[in-house]
């Protein structure tokens, strides 16, 4: 767990953070959300002691980070940034193994971990391990950056707009892979973004910041359904119920396939259980269909998702939001 207590940070005459207090739960993805200049990235840099606050304290699992050596603190934290920052003179394997090398892992252990991580991020080890960063696409390079951050199996992961520099298609793919990785590893993640849909899709908890002041924190459903003030309400926008569909996964709402529909499986569009309900609804509207098949591509479990289920959920949250206003 990461605890920030009354953190304030100044840059000259400008106050970047103003008495920020927040708790980052263990094993969850916590999103720092807000417009540019609100203090999101400053908070990350404070957590790993790249900068020091003028006021307040930060503790990691109950220990004040002022009492932890900077090198030890940073080795407990994977760090992924938007600019990727792979070392250009090192191969993919050498980049991934950077921290394990500093920790003096033996060659066999480093190689095994590299192969494990390349498989986890969906890249063929034999094709990619000896490539250099200049030979990678933007999406591939960002996957390697995530693998490098996870290489020494740190309990904490700091991510500063990690998918912001890639195209929309690659961005969605990277988000899906992150969801799958986090589902397996349960790291304590602090993730910075200014993109509301990304925050809703990836976050267990969202902290909304404005000019260094925490405006609201809660689950995606709470942020979208019950904005605490005018700033949060304006930031999330009027179509909150539709955005919330990014938060719900098709696999959680699928039903058993009726016997009479079983034969239609082969020729119908199929969603993955990890796809969100907004994607499902978009496909249904585009194809003018009322139901769509869903499959867990890892274990073969199949089901069917009804458009009526999605619309009822959306209407429920819309009415809840109206009452809160």
C-alpha positions as CSV (number, residue, x, y, z in Angstrom):
1,X,0.0,0.0,0.0
2,X,1.2,3.5,-0.8
3,X,0.0,6.3,1.6
4,X,0.3,10.0,0.8
5,X,-0.3,12.4,3.8
6,X,-0.8,16.1,3.2
7,X,1.7,16.3,0.4
8,X,2.6,19.7,-1.0
9,X,5.1,20.5,-3.7
10,X,6.2,23.9,-5.1
11,X,7.9,24.8,-8.3
12,X,9.1,28.3,-7.7
13,X,6.0,30.4,-7.1
14,X,3.6,27.7,-8.4
15,X,2.1,25.1,-6.1
16,X,2.0,21.8,-8.0
17,X,0.4,19.8,-5.2
18,X,-1.7,21.2,-2.3
19,X,-2.0,19.0,0.8
20,X,-2.7,15.8,-1.2
21,X,-3.8,12.9,0.9
22,X,-4.6,9.6,-0.7
23,X,-4.3,5.8,-0.2
24,X,-3.2,3.6,-3.0
25,X,-4.6,0.1,-2.2
26,X,-2.4,-3.0,-2.5
27,X,-2.9,-5.1,-5.6
28,X,-5.2,-2.6,-7.5
29,X,-4.8,-0.1,-10.3
30,X,-5.2,3.4,-9.1
31,X,-5.6,6.1,-11.7
32,X,-4.5,9.7,-11.3
33,X,-6.8,11.6,-13.7
34,X,-7.0,15.2,-14.6
35,X,-6.0,17.9,-17.2
36,X,-2.4,18.8,-17.9
37,X,-0.7,20.6,-15.0
38,X,-2.9,19.1,-12.3
39,X,-0.1,17.3,-10.5
40,X,-0.4,13.8,-11.8
41,X,3.2,13.2,-12.9
42,X,4.5,15.2,-10.0
43,X,2.8,12.7,-7.7
44,X,4.5,9.8,-9.4
45,X,7.9,11.5,-9.2
46,X,7.4,12.1,-5.5
47,X,6.5,8.5,-4.9
48,X,9.8,7.2,-6.2
49,X,11.8,10.1,-4.7
50,X,12.9,11.7,-8.0
51,X,11.7,14.9,-6.2
52,X,11.1,15.7,-2.5
53,X,7.9,17.3,-1.1
54,X,8.1,20.6,0.8
55,X,5.4,19.3,3.2
56,X,3.9,15.9,4.1
57,X,5.0,12.3,4.0
58,X,4.8,9.3,1.8
59,X,4.9,5.8,3.1
60,X,5.3,2.4,1.4
61,X,3.8,-0.5,3.4
62,X,4.0,1.6,6.5
63,X,7.6,2.8,6.1
64,X,8.3,6.5,5.3
65,X,10.2,6.7,2.0
66,X,12.5,9.2,3.6
67,X,14.0,6.3,5.5
68,X,14.4,4.1,2.5
69,X,17.5,4.4,0.3
70,X,16.5,5.8,-3.1
71,X,18.1,2.9,-5.0
72,X,16.3,0.3,-2.9
73,X,13.0,2.2,-3.3
74,X,13.3,2.4,-7.1
75,X,14.2,-1.2,-7.4
76,X,10.9,-2.1,-5.8
77,X,9.0,0.0,-8.5
78,X,8.7,-0.6,-12.2
79,X,8.4,2.7,-14.1
80,X,6.9,3.1,-17.5
81,X,6.7,6.5,-19.3
82,X,5.1,7.8,-22.4
83,X,8.4,8.3,-24.3
84,X,9.3,4.6,-23.9
85,X,13.0,5.3,-23.3
86,X,14.4,1.9,-24.3
87,X,18.2,2.0,-24.5
88,X,19.0,2.1,-28.3
89,X,22.3,0.2,-28.1
90,X,20.8,-2.7,-26.3
91,X,18.8,-5.6,-27.7
92,X,15.2,-6.3,-26.5
93,X,16.6,-9.0,-24.3
94,X,19.2,-6.7,-22.8
95,X,16.6,-3.9,-22.2
96,X,14.3,-6.3,-20.4
97,X,17.1,-7.7,-18.3
98,X,18.5,-4.3,-17.3
99,X,17.3,-4.3,-13.6
100,X,17.9,-8.1,-13.2
101,X,21.5,-7.4,-14.4
102,X,21.9,-4.7,-11.8
103,X,20.6,-7.1,-9.2
104,X,23.2,-9.6,-10.4
105,X,20.9,-12.4,-11.5
106,X,22.7,-15.2,-13.3
107,X,22.4,-15.5,-17.1
108,X,20.0,-18.5,-17.0
109,X,17.6,-16.8,-14.7
110,X,17.6,-13.6,-16.8
111,X,17.0,-15.5,-20.0
112,X,14.2,-17.5,-18.4
113,X,12.5,-14.3,-17.1
114,X,12.9,-12.5,-20.5
115,X,11.2,-15.4,-22.4
116,X,8.4,-15.5,-19.8
117,X,7.8,-11.8,-20.2
118,X,7.9,-11.8,-24.0
119,X,5.3,-14.5,-23.9
120,X,3.2,-12.5,-21.4
121,X,3.2,-9.4,-23.7
122,X,2.4,-11.5,-26.8
123,X,5.7,-11.2,-28.7
124,X,7.5,-14.2,-30.1
125,X,10.8,-14.5,-28.2
126,X,12.8,-16.0,-31.1
127,X,11.7,-13.2,-33.4
128,X,12.2,-10.3,-30.9
129,X,14.8,-11.0,-28.3
130,X,17.8,-10.0,-30.4
131,X,16.1,-7.0,-32.1
132,X,17.1,-3.4,-31.3
133,X,14.6,-0.7,-30.4
134,X,15.0,0.9,-33.9
135,X,13.6,-2.3,-35.4
136,X,10.4,-2.1,-33.4
137,X,7.1,-0.4,-34.0
138,X,5.8,2.1,-31.4
139,X,3.4,-0.5,-30.0
140,X,6.1,-3.2,-29.8
141,X,8.5,-0.8,-28.1
142,X,5.9,0.1,-25.5
143,X,5.3,-3.6,-24.8
144,X,9.0,-4.1,-24.2
145,X,9.0,-1.1,-21.9
146,X,6.2,-2.7,-19.8
147,X,8.1,-6.0,-19.8
148,X,11.3,-4.2,-18.6
149,X,9.3,-2.6,-15.8
150,X,8.1,-6.0,-14.7
151,X,11.4,-7.9,-15.1
152,X,12.5,-8.0,-11.5
153,X,8.9,-8.7,-10.3
154,X,8.5,-5.4,-8.4
155,X,5.5,-5.1,-6.1
156,X,4.8,-1.6,-7.4
157,X,4.3,-0.3,-10.9
158,X,4.3,3.4,-11.8
159,X,2.9,4.3,-15.2
160,X,3.0,7.8,-16.6
161,X,0.7,8.0,-19.7
162,X,2.3,4.8,-21.0
163,X,0.1,4.4,-24.0
164,X,-0.4,8.0,-24.9
165,X,2.2,8.0,-27.8
166,X,0.8,5.1,-29.8
167,X,-2.0,5.1,-32.3
168,X,-5.6,4.3,-31.2
169,X,-5.6,0.7,-32.5
170,X,-2.3,-0.2,-30.7
171,X,-3.4,1.7,-27.7
172,X,-6.6,-0.4,-27.3
173,X,-4.5,-3.6,-27.8
174,X,-2.0,-2.4,-25.1
175,X,-4.8,-1.6,-22.7
176,X,-6.3,-5.1,-23.2
177,X,-2.9,-6.7,-22.5
178,X,-2.4,-4.6,-19.4
179,X,-5.8,-5.7,-18.1
180,X,-4.9,-9.3,-18.7
181,X,-1.4,-8.9,-17.1
182,X,-2.8,-7.1,-14.0
183,X,-5.5,-9.7,-13.6
184,X,-2.7,-12.3,-13.3
185,X,-0.1,-10.4,-11.3
186,X,-2.1,-8.1,-9.0
187,X,0.6,-5.4,-8.8
188,X,0.0,-2.2,-6.9
189,X,-0.3,0.2,-9.9
190,X,-0.3,4.0,-10.0
191,X,-1.4,5.0,-13.5
192,X,-1.4,8.6,-14.8
193,X,-3.7,9.6,-17.7
194,X,-5.8,12.5,-18.8
195,X,-8.0,10.2,-20.8
196,X,-11.3,9.5,-19.0
197,X,-12.2,6.4,-21.0
198,X,-8.8,4.9,-20.3
199,X,-9.2,5.6,-16.6
200,X,-12.6,4.0,-16.5
201,X,-11.4,1.0,-18.5
202,X,-8.3,0.3,-16.5
203,X,-8.8,1.6,-13.0
204,X,-10.1,0.0,-9.8
205,X,-10.0,3.4,-8.2
206,X,-9.7,6.9,-9.7
207,X,-8.3,10.1,-8.1
208,X,-9.4,13.2,-9.9
209,X,-7.0,16.2,-9.6
210,X,-7.3,19.9,-10.5
211,X,-4.5,22.3,-9.9
212,X,-2.8,20.1,-7.4
213,X,-6.0,19.6,-5.3
214,X,-7.8,16.2,-5.0
215,X,-11.4,16.8,-6.2
216,X,-12.8,13.2,-5.8
217,X,-11.7,9.6,-5.5
218,X,-13.7,6.5,-5.9
219,X,-14.5,3.6,-8.3
220,X,-15.2,4.4,-11.9
221,X,-18.9,3.9,-11.2
222,X,-18.8,6.4,-8.4
223,X,-16.8,9.0,-10.4
224,X,-19.2,8.8,-13.4
225,X,-22.4,8.2,-11.5
226,X,-21.9,10.6,-8.6
227,X,-19.5,13.4,-9.5
228,X,-18.7,15.4,-6.3
229,X,-18.6,18.9,-7.8
230,X,-19.0,21.0,-11.0
231,X,-15.4,20.4,-12.1
232,X,-15.7,16.6,-11.9
233,X,-19.1,16.8,-13.6
234,X,-17.8,18.9,-16.4
235,X,-14.6,16.8,-16.8
236,X,-16.5,13.5,-17.1
237,X,-19.0,15.1,-19.5
238,X,-22.7,14.6,-20.2
239,X,-22.5,11.0,-21.7
240,X,-21.3,9.5,-18.4
241,X,-23.5,6.4,-18.6
242,X,-22.1,5.5,-22.0
243,X,-18.5,6.0,-20.9
244,X,-19.2,3.7,-17.9
245,X,-19.7,0.8,-20.3
246,X,-15.9,0.8,-20.8
247,X,-15.7,-0.4,-17.2
248,X,-17.8,-3.5,-17.6
249,X,-16.6,-6.6,-19.4
250,X,-18.7,-8.8,-21.7
251,X,-17.7,-11.9,-19.8
252,X,-19.3,-10.7,-16.6
253,X,-22.7,-10.3,-18.3
254,X,-22.9,-13.2,-20.8
255,X,-25.6,-15.8,-20.4
256,X,-25.6,-19.5,-21.4
257,X,-26.3,-20.0,-25.1
258,X,-29.9,-21.1,-25.8
259,X,-30.1,-24.5,-27.5
260,X,-31.9,-22.9,-30.5
261,X,-29.0,-20.5,-31.0
262,X,-26.1,-23.0,-30.7
263,X,-26.0,-23.7,-34.5
264,X,-25.5,-20.0,-35.3
265,X,-22.1,-19.9,-33.5
266,X,-19.9,-20.5,-36.5
267,X,-21.1,-17.7,-38.7
268,X,-21.7,-15.0,-36.0
269,X,-19.4,-12.2,-34.7
270,X,-17.7,-13.2,-31.5
271,X,-16.4,-11.0,-28.6
272,X,-13.7,-12.0,-26.2
273,X,-14.8,-12.1,-22.5
274,X,-12.3,-9.3,-21.9
275,X,-13.9,-6.9,-24.3
276,X,-15.9,-4.1,-22.7
277,X,-19.7,-3.4,-23.1
278,X,-19.1,-0.3,-25.1
279,X,-17.3,-2.3,-27.8
280,X,-20.2,-4.9,-27.7
281,X,-22.9,-2.2,-28.0
282,X,-21.0,-0.5,-30.9
283,X,-20.9,-3.8,-32.9
284,X,-24.5,-4.6,-32.2
285,X,-25.7,-1.2,-33.4
286,X,-23.5,-1.3,-36.5
287,X,-24.7,-4.8,-37.4
288,X,-28.3,-4.2,-36.2
289,X,-28.3,-7.3,-34.0
290,X,-29.8,-7.8,-30.5
291,X,-27.4,-10.5,-29.3
292,X,-23.7,-11.3,-29.7
293,X,-21.7,-14.4,-28.8
294,X,-18.9,-14.1,-26.3
295,X,-16.0,-16.5,-25.8
296,X,-13.2,-16.9,-23.3
297,X,-10.3,-17.6,-25.8
298,X,-8.2,-19.1,-23.0
299,X,-10.5,-21.8,-21.7
300,X,-13.1,-22.0,-24.4
301,X,-16.1,-21.0,-22.3
302,X,-18.9,-19.5,-24.5
303,X,-22.0,-17.4,-23.8
304,X,-24.3,-14.9,-25.3
305,X,-24.7,-11.2,-24.5
306,X,-28.0,-9.3,-25.0
307,X,-28.2,-5.7,-26.2
308,X,-31.1,-5.3,-23.8
309,X,-28.8,-6.1,-20.9
310,X,-26.3,-3.3,-21.9
311,X,-29.1,-0.7,-22.5
312,X,-30.7,-1.5,-19.1
313,X,-27.4,-1.1,-17.4
314,X,-26.7,2.2,-19.2
315,X,-30.2,3.6,-18.3
316,X,-29.8,2.5,-14.7
317,X,-26.5,4.6,-14.4
318,X,-28.0,7.5,-16.3
319,X,-31.0,7.7,-13.9
320,X,-28.6,7.4,-10.9
321,X,-26.5,10.2,-12.2
322,X,-29.6,12.4,-12.7
323,X,-30.7,11.8,-9.1
324,X,-27.2,12.8,-7.8
325,X,-27.5,16.2,-9.6
